[in-house]
Structure formats: structure tokens, C-alpha cells
Amino acid sequence: MVPFLERGGEYWGPPDDAAEAVDCLRRLRGEGAAWLVVAWPAFWWLDQYGGFDRHLRTNCSRLMECPHGVVFESR
């Protein structure tokens, strides 16, 4: 498991904007990450960073979504 956003494997806090979140996701994909899990306490990210949410729903497969979380798989 790798924290999102991370630097050197350590959680680095929320992104400044959706573009930074997408860039981090792309970098992690390049390093082999295959899934992104958004647990319910972090659902606010999907509202706060609408461009990131749109990127996930457009470019990743949604494997599971329920009140507890959503799991995306990279394409």
C-alpha cells in the first residue's frame, strides 16, 4: 500500500489542486500502482477536486462503489 499523495513513501497531505492529484496518480501508475481506493472519510476529495474525480471516472475502471468506499483500477 502506498499513501496518496506521497513523497518518498510518506503521506504528503492533500494536493493543491486537481492537476497535482492527477499528476501524482500518473506517477504512481508508472511505478506500478494498479488500484486507487478512496475510503469514505476521503470522499470529500472527489468533491473538492472535481477534475480529479472526472479523470478517475473517465480513465479508470470503477471496480466497486459502496457507502464505505470506491475502488478504481487503472486502465
Biopython code that builds the backbone (N, CA, C, O; Angstrom):
import numpy as np
from Bio.PDB.StructureBuilder import StructureBuilder

atoms = [
    (1, "MET", "N", (0.846, -1.162, 0.000)),
    (1, "MET", "CA", (0.000, 0.000, 0.000)),
    (1, "MET", "C", (0.900, 1.236, 0.000)),
    (1, "MET", "O", (1.893, 1.305, 0.723)),
    (2, "VAL", "N", (0.524, 2.204, -0.828)),
    (2, "VAL", "CA", (1.264, 3.459, -0.939)),
    (2, "VAL", "C", (0.288, 4.589, -0.620)),
    (2, "VAL", "O", (-0.804, 4.622, -1.188)),
    (3, "PRO", "N", (0.643, 5.504, 0.260)),
    (3, "PRO", "CA", (-0.261, 6.617, 0.545)),
    (3, "PRO", "C", (-0.385, 7.531, -0.667)),
    (3, "PRO", "O", (0.529, 7.618, -1.487)),
    (4, "PHE", "N", (-1.510, 8.201, -0.772)),
    (4, "PHE", "CA", (-1.757, 9.111, -1.880)),
    (4, "PHE", "C", (-2.056, 10.467, -1.282)),
    (4, "PHE", "O", (-2.950, 10.550, -0.440)),
    (5, "LEU", "N", (-1.463, 11.395, -1.605)),
    (5, "LEU", "CA", (-0.220, 11.813, -2.212)),
    (5, "LEU", "C", (0.943, 11.417, -1.314)),
    (5, "LEU", "O", (0.832, 11.408, -0.088)),
    (6, "GLU", "N", (2.040, 11.096, -1.944)),
    (6, "GLU", "CA", (3.191, 10.667, -1.165)),
    (6, "GLU", "C", (4.466, 11.226, -1.763)),
    (6, "GLU", "O", (4.536, 11.562, -2.945)),
    (7, "ARG", "N", (5.451, 11.310, -0.925)),
    (7, "ARG", "CA", (6.807, 11.635, -1.348)),
    (7, "ARG", "C", (7.728, 10.759, -0.526)),
    (7, "ARG", "O", (7.730, 10.810, 0.704)),
    (8, "GLY", "N", (8.512, 9.955, -1.227)),
    (8, "GLY", "CA", (9.404, 9.039, -0.540)),
    (8, "GLY", "C", (8.672, 8.004, 0.289)),
    (8, "GLY", "O", (9.202, 7.511, 1.285)),
    (9, "GLY", "N", (7.427, 7.665, -0.127)),
    (9, "GLY", "CA", (6.657, 6.660, 0.588)),
    (9, "GLY", "C", (5.909, 7.175, 1.802)),
    (9, "GLY", "O", (5.259, 6.393, 2.496)),
    (10, "GLU", "N", (5.982, 8.479, 2.079)),
    (10, "GLU", "CA", (5.305, 9.077, 3.237)),
    (10, "GLU", "C", (4.157, 9.967, 2.774)),
    (10, "GLU", "O", (4.284, 10.678, 1.777)),
    (11, "TYR", "N", (3.040, 9.929, 3.494)),
    (11, "TYR", "CA", (1.896, 10.782, 3.165)),
    (11, "TYR", "C", (2.321, 12.236, 3.188)),
    (11, "TYR", "O", (2.992, 12.680, 4.120)),
    (12, "TRP", "N", (1.925, 12.986, 2.150)),
    (12, "TRP", "CA", (2.378, 14.362, 1.994)),
    (12, "TRP", "C", (1.251, 15.370, 2.120)),
    (12, "TRP", "O", (1.487, 16.566, 1.955)),
    (13, "GLY", "N", (0.049, 14.933, 2.404)),
    (13, "GLY", "CA", (-1.073, 15.848, 2.552)),
    (13, "GLY", "C", (-1.857, 15.999, 1.268)),
    (13, "GLY", "O", (-1.473, 15.463, 0.229)),
    (14, "PRO", "N", (-2.957, 16.728, 1.340)),
    (14, "PRO", "CA", (-3.810, 16.878, 0.160)),
    (14, "PRO", "C", (-3.124, 17.710, -0.928)),
    (14, "PRO", "O", (-2.234, 18.509, -0.639)),
    (15, "PRO", "N", (-3.544, 17.515, -2.177)),
    (15, "PRO", "CA", (-2.947, 18.263, -3.276)),
    (15, "PRO", "C", (-3.403, 19.722, -3.272)),
    (15, "PRO", "O", (-4.409, 20.076, -2.657)),
    (16, "ASP", "N", (-2.641, 20.550, -3.968)),
    (16, "ASP", "CA", (-3.037, 21.953, -4.118)),
    (16, "ASP", "C", (-4.249, 22.085, -5.030)),
    (16, "ASP", "O", (-5.089, 22.965, -4.840)),
    (17, "ASP", "N", (-4.333, 21.195, -6.031)),
    (17, "ASP", "CA", (-5.442, 21.242, -6.976)),
    (17, "ASP", "C", (-5.584, 19.889, -7.667)),
    (17, "ASP", "O", (-4.797, 18.972, -7.433)),
    (18, "ALA", "N", (-6.601, 19.782, -8.522)),
    (18, "ALA", "CA", (-6.878, 18.517, -9.206)),
    (18, "ALA", "C", (-5.718, 18.096, -10.099)),
    (18, "ALA", "O", (-5.420, 16.906, -10.204)),
    (19, "ALA", "N", (-5.063, 19.054, -10.741)),
    (19, "ALA", "CA", (-3.946, 18.723, -11.629)),
    (19, "ALA", "C", (-2.824, 18.031, -10.862)),
    (19, "ALA", "O", (-2.219, 17.087, -11.370)),
    (20, "GLU", "N", (-2.541, 18.490, -9.651)),
    (20, "GLU", "CA", (-1.495, 17.843, -8.847)),
    (20, "GLU", "C", (-1.903, 16.419, -8.479)),
    (20, "GLU", "O", (-1.061, 15.521, -8.477)),
    (21, "ALA", "N", (-3.175, 16.200, -8.170)),
    (21, "ALA", "CA", (-3.656, 14.861, -7.841)),
    (21, "ALA", "C", (-3.537, 13.935, -9.048)),
    (21, "ALA", "O", (-3.113, 12.787, -8.911)),
    (22, "VAL", "N", (-3.910, 14.431, -10.234)),
    (22, "VAL", "CA", (-3.803, 13.616, -11.458)),
    (22, "VAL", "C", (-2.342, 13.302, -11.751)),
    (22, "VAL", "O", (-2.014, 12.172, -12.111)),
    (23, "ASP", "N", (-1.464, 14.284, -11.603)),
    (23, "ASP", "CA", (-0.026, 14.056, -11.829)),
    (23, "ASP", "C", (0.515, 12.980, -10.894)),
    (23, "ASP", "O", (1.286, 12.119, -11.317)),
    (24, "CYS", "N", (0.112, 13.026, -9.619)),
    (24, "CYS", "CA", (0.566, 12.025, -8.659)),
    (24, "CYS", "C", (0.039, 10.645, -9.041)),
    (24, "CYS", "O", (0.769, 9.657, -8.957)),
    (25, "LEU", "N", (-1.214, 10.573, -9.459)),
    (25, "LEU", "CA", (-1.786, 9.295, -9.879)),
    (25, "LEU", "C", (-1.013, 8.732, -11.071)),
    (25, "LEU", "O", (-0.687, 7.545, -11.096)),
    (26, "ARG", "N", (-0.722, 9.572, -12.047)),
    (26, "ARG", "CA", (0.033, 9.117, -13.218)),
    (26, "ARG", "C", (1.423, 8.612, -12.819)),
    (26, "ARG", "O", (1.886, 7.589, -13.323)),
    (27, "ARG", "N", (2.072, 9.326, -11.924)),
    (27, "ARG", "CA", (3.403, 8.906, -11.465)),
    (27, "ARG", "C", (3.329, 7.550, -10.770)),
    (27, "ARG", "O", (4.149, 6.670, -11.029)),
    (28, "LEU", "N", (2.352, 7.385, -9.893)),
    (28, "LEU", "CA", (2.210, 6.115, -9.180)),
    (28, "LEU", "C", (1.860, 4.974, -10.131)),
    (28, "LEU", "O", (2.324, 3.848, -9.946)),
    (29, "ARG", "N", (1.043, 5.258, -11.149)),
    (29, "ARG", "CA", (0.755, 4.235, -12.161)),
    (29, "ARG", "C", (2.049, 3.804, -12.840)),
    (29, "ARG", "O", (2.289, 2.616, -13.052)),
    (30, "GLY", "N", (2.876, 4.788, -13.176)),
    (30, "GLY", "CA", (4.158, 4.497, -13.807)),
    (30, "GLY", "C", (5.075, 3.664, -12.933)),
    (30, "GLY", "O", (5.954, 2.964, -13.436)),
    (31, "GLU", "N", (4.873, 3.738, -11.622)),
    (31, "GLU", "CA", (5.671, 2.959, -10.678)),
    (31, "GLU", "C", (5.019, 1.622, -10.347)),
    (31, "GLU", "O", (5.518, 0.877, -9.505)),
    (32, "GLY", "N", (3.897, 1.316, -11.014)),
    (32, "GLY", "CA", (3.279, 0.007, -10.844)),
    (32, "GLY", "C", (1.985, -0.044, -10.055)),
    (32, "GLY", "O", (1.405, -1.121, -9.922)),
    (33, "ALA", "N", (1.505, 1.076, -9.526)),
    (33, "ALA", "CA", (0.235, 1.062, -8.790)),
    (33, "ALA", "C", (-0.897, 0.727, -9.754)),
    (33, "ALA", "O", (-0.988, 1.310, -10.835)),
    (34, "ALA", "N", (-1.745, -0.193, -9.374)),
    (34, "ALA", "CA", (-2.819, -0.640, -10.254)),
    (34, "ALA", "C", (-4.201, -0.214, -9.771)),
    (34, "ALA", "O", (-5.135, -0.178, -10.572)),
    (35, "TRP", "N", (-4.360, 0.105, -8.509)),
    (35, "TRP", "CA", (-5.655, 0.476, -7.950)),
    (35, "TRP", "C", (-5.531, 1.720, -7.094)),
    (35, "TRP", "O", (-4.471, 2.024, -6.548)),
    (36, "LEU", "N", (-6.643, 2.431, -6.991)),
    (36, "LEU", "CA", (-6.770, 3.544, -6.056)),
    (36, "LEU", "C", (-8.033, 3.297, -5.254)),
    (36, "LEU", "O", (-9.116, 3.141, -5.818)),
    (37, "VAL", "N", (-7.893, 3.260, -3.951)),
    (37, "VAL", "CA", (-9.030, 3.071, -3.058)),
    (37, "VAL", "C", (-9.296, 4.398, -2.352)),
    (37, "VAL", "O", (-8.408, 4.971, -1.721)),
    (38, "VAL", "N", (-10.531, 4.873, -2.472)),
    (38, "VAL", "CA", (-10.954, 6.093, -1.771)),
    (38, "VAL", "C", (-11.954, 5.650, -0.712)),
    (38, "VAL", "O", (-13.095, 5.313, -1.028)),
    (39, "ALA", "N", (-11.520, 5.652, 0.546)),
    (39, "ALA", "CA", (-12.400, 5.268, 1.655)),
    (39, "ALA", "C", (-13.311, 6.439, 2.012)),
    (39, "ALA", "O", (-12.971, 7.592, 1.745)),
    (40, "TRP", "N", (-14.453, 6.155, 2.606)),
    (40, "TRP", "CA", (-15.475, 7.173, 2.860)),
    (40, "TRP", "C", (-14.958, 8.425, 3.559)),
    (40, "TRP", "O", (-15.444, 9.511, 3.243)),
    (41, "PRO", "N", (-13.998, 8.347, 4.496)),
    (41, "PRO", "CA", (-13.551, 9.603, 5.100)),
    (41, "PRO", "C", (-12.873, 10.550, 4.095)),
    (41, "PRO", "O", (-12.726, 11.741, 4.370)),
    (42, "ALA", "N", (-12.465, 10.027, 2.946)),
    (42, "ALA", "CA", (-11.796, 10.852, 1.933)),
    (42, "ALA", "C", (-12.717, 11.167, 0.752)),
    (42, "ALA", "O", (-12.242, 11.681, -0.261)),
    (43, "PHE", "N", (-13.995, 10.880, 0.847)),
    (43, "PHE", "CA", (-14.919, 11.196, -0.247)),
    (43, "PHE", "C", (-14.905, 12.686, -0.582)),
    (43, "PHE", "O", (-15.193, 13.067, -1.717)),
    (44, "TRP", "N", (-14.573, 13.525, 0.392)),
    (44, "TRP", "CA", (-14.552, 14.963, 0.136)),
    (44, "TRP", "C", (-13.573, 15.312, -0.973)),
    (44, "TRP", "O", (-13.750, 16.317, -1.662)),
    (45, "TRP", "N", (-12.534, 14.486, -1.155)),
    (45, "TRP", "CA", (-11.569, 14.720, -2.246)),
    (45, "TRP", "C", (-12.285, 14.755, -3.587)),
    (45, "TRP", "O", (-11.973, 15.594, -4.432)),
    (46, "LEU", "N", (-13.233, 13.861, -3.792)),
    (46, "LEU", "CA", (-13.917, 13.748, -5.070)),
    (46, "LEU", "C", (-14.776, 14.971, -5.347)),
    (46, "LEU", "O", (-15.012, 15.318, -6.504)),
    (47, "ASP", "N", (-15.245, 15.625, -4.293)),
    (47, "ASP", "CA", (-15.990, 16.883, -4.444)),
    (47, "ASP", "C", (-15.035, 18.071, -4.579)),
    (47, "ASP", "O", (-15.201, 18.915, -5.460)),
    (48, "GLN", "N", (-14.053, 18.124, -3.714)),
    (48, "GLN", "CA", (-13.110, 19.249, -3.686)),
    (48, "GLN", "C", (-12.268, 19.323, -4.956)),
    (48, "GLN", "O", (-11.979, 20.414, -5.448)),
    (49, "TYR", "N", (-11.879, 18.181, -5.483)),
    (49, "TYR", "CA", (-11.020, 18.105, -6.666)),
    (49, "TYR", "C", (-11.821, 17.474, -7.810)),
    (49, "TYR", "O", (-11.567, 16.340, -8.217)),
    (50, "GLY", "N", (-12.791, 18.237, -8.315)),
    (50, "GLY", "CA", (-13.697, 17.727, -9.342)),
    (50, "GLY", "C", (-12.973, 17.221, -10.585)),
    (50, "GLY", "O", (-13.388, 16.227, -11.181)),
    (51, "GLY", "N", (-11.898, 17.893, -10.979)),
    (51, "GLY", "CA", (-11.136, 17.449, -12.140)),
    (51, "GLY", "C", (-10.494, 16.094, -11.906)),
    (51, "GLY", "O", (-10.368, 15.294, -12.834)),
    (52, "PHE", "N", (-10.090, 15.834, -10.677)),
    (52, "PHE", "CA", (-9.517, 14.533, -10.324)),
    (52, "PHE", "C", (-10.594, 13.452, -10.386)),
    (52, "PHE", "O", (-10.361, 12.364, -10.912)),
    (53, "ASP", "N", (-11.778, 13.760, -9.843)),
    (53, "ASP", "CA", (-12.902, 12.820, -9.905)),
    (53, "ASP", "C", (-13.248, 12.507, -11.356)),
    (53, "ASP", "O", (-13.445, 11.343, -11.704)),
    (54, "ARG", "N", (-13.326, 13.532, -12.210)),
    (54, "ARG", "CA", (-13.633, 13.305, -13.626)),
    (54, "ARG", "C", (-12.551, 12.457, -14.291)),
    (54, "ARG", "O", (-12.853, 11.582, -15.101)),
    (55, "HIS", "N", (-11.297, 12.716, -13.949)),
    (55, "HIS", "CA", (-10.199, 11.926, -14.507)),
    (55, "HIS", "C", (-10.343, 10.453, -14.112)),
    (55, "HIS", "O", (-10.201, 9.567, -14.954)),
    (56, "LEU", "N", (-10.623, 10.196, -12.844)),
    (56, "LEU", "CA", (-10.786, 8.815, -12.384)),
    (56, "LEU", "C", (-11.929, 8.121, -13.116)),
    (56, "LEU", "O", (-11.773, 6.998, -13.595)),
    (57, "ARG", "N", (-13.068, 8.783, -13.202)),
    (57, "ARG", "CA", (-14.256, 8.158, -13.791)),
    (57, "ARG", "C", (-14.143, 8.015, -15.307)),
    (57, "ARG", "O", (-14.833, 7.187, -15.902)),
    (58, "THR", "N", (-13.283, 8.811, -15.934)),
    (58, "THR", "CA", (-13.086, 8.738, -17.385)),
    (58, "THR", "C", (-11.970, 7.773, -17.766)),
    (58, "THR", "O", (-12.070, 7.083, -18.781)),
    (59, "ASN", "N", (-10.907, 7.716, -16.962)),
    (59, "ASN", "CA", (-9.701, 6.982, -17.341)),
    (59, "ASN", "C", (-9.438, 5.710, -16.544)),
    (59, "ASN", "O", (-8.480, 4.993, -16.832)),
    (60, "CYS", "N", (-10.254, 5.422, -15.567)),
    (60, "CYS", "CA", (-10.063, 4.231, -14.735)),
    (60, "CYS", "C", (-11.371, 3.444, -14.683)),
    (60, "CYS", "O", (-12.454, 4.005, -14.846)),
    (61, "SER", "N", (-11.254, 2.164, -14.459)),
    (61, "SER", "CA", (-12.440, 1.323, -14.271)),
    (61, "SER", "C", (-12.843, 1.371, -12.806)),
    (61, "SER", "O", (-12.006, 1.211, -11.918)),
    (62, "ARG", "N", (-14.123, 1.592, -12.557)),
    (62, "ARG", "CA", (-14.640, 1.566, -11.185)),
    (62, "ARG", "C", (-14.990, 0.122, -10.877)),
    (62, "ARG", "O", (-15.947, -0.417, -11.431)),
    (63, "LEU", "N", (-14.222, -0.509, -9.997)),
    (63, "LEU", "CA", (-14.421, -1.920, -9.668)),
    (63, "LEU", "C", (-15.493, -2.121, -8.616)),
    (63, "LEU", "O", (-16.213, -3.119, -8.636)),
    (64, "MET", "N", (-15.601, -1.167, -7.690)),
    (64, "MET", "CA", (-16.541, -1.301, -6.585)),
    (64, "MET", "C", (-16.859, 0.087, -6.067)),
    (64, "MET", "O", (-15.982, 0.945, -5.973)),
    (65, "GLU", "N", (-18.120, 0.298, -5.732)),
    (65, "GLU", "CA", (-18.515, 1.552, -5.098)),
    (65, "GLU", "C", (-19.642, 1.243, -4.128)),
    (65, "GLU", "O", (-20.637, 0.615, -4.489)),
    (66, "CYS", "N", (-19.476, 1.687, -2.906)),
    (66, "CYS", "CA", (-20.485, 1.497, -1.879)),
    (66, "CYS", "C", (-20.356, 2.649, -0.891)),
    (66, "CYS", "O", (-19.464, 3.482, -1.056)),
    (67, "PRO", "N", (-21.193, 2.732, 0.111)),
    (67, "PRO", "CA", (-21.099, 3.822, 1.069)),
    (67, "PRO", "C", (-19.765, 3.876, 1.828)),
    (67, "PRO", "O", (-19.428, 4.904, 2.416)),
    (68, "HIS", "N", (-19.016, 2.786, 1.815)),
    (68, "HIS", "CA", (-17.762, 2.724, 2.564)),
    (68, "HIS", "C", (-16.538, 3.120, 1.750)),
    (68, "HIS", "O", (-15.500, 3.475, 2.310)),
    (69, "GLY", "N", (-16.664, 3.058, 0.422)),
    (69, "GLY", "CA", (-15.516, 3.417, -0.402)),
    (69, "GLY", "C", (-15.743, 3.120, -1.861)),
    (69, "GLY", "O", (-16.756, 2.543, -2.255)),
    (70, "VAL", "N", (-14.774, 3.529, -2.650)),
    (70, "VAL", "CA", (-14.793, 3.260, -4.083)),
    (70, "VAL", "C", (-13.398, 2.794, -4.482)),
    (70, "VAL", "O", (-12.398, 3.321, -3.994)),
    (71, "VAL", "N", (-13.336, 1.800, -5.373)),
    (71, "VAL", "CA", (-12.077, 1.239, -5.843)),
    (71, "VAL", "C", (-11.999, 1.463, -7.349)),
    (71, "VAL", "O", (-12.889, 1.060, -8.098)),
    (72, "PHE", "N", (-10.919, 2.114, -7.777)),
    (72, "PHE", "CA", (-10.664, 2.349, -9.190)),
    (72, "PHE", "C", (-9.463, 1.511, -9.616)),
    (72, "PHE", "O", (-8.501, 1.355, -8.864)),
    (73, "GLU", "N", (-9.533, 0.973, -10.842)),
    (73, "GLU", "CA", (-8.414, 0.250, -11.429)),
    (73, "GLU", "C", (-7.912, 1.059, -12.606)),
    (73, "GLU", "O", (-8.705, 1.530, -13.421)),
    (74, "SER", "N", (-6.600, 1.225, -12.703)),
    (74, "SER", "CA", (-6.008, 1.937, -13.833)),
    (74, "SER", "C", (-6.219, 1.148, -15.100)),
    (74, "SER", "O", (-6.214, -0.083, -15.093)),
    (75, "ARG", "N", (-6.404, 1.869, -16.186)),
    (75, "ARG", "CA", (-6.518, 1.209, -17.498)),
    (75, "ARG", "C", (-5.183, 1.175, -18.161)),
    (75, "ARG", "O", (-5.059, 0.663, -19.274)),
]
sb = StructureBuilder()
sb.init_structure("model")
sb.init_model(0)
sb.init_chain("A")
sb.init_seg("    ")
for serial, (resi, resn, name, xyz) in enumerate(atoms, 1):
    if name == "N":
        sb.init_residue(resn, " ", resi, " ")
    sb.init_atom(name, np.array(xyz, "f"), 0.0, 1.0, " ", f" {name:<3s}", serial, name[0])
structure = sb.get_structure()
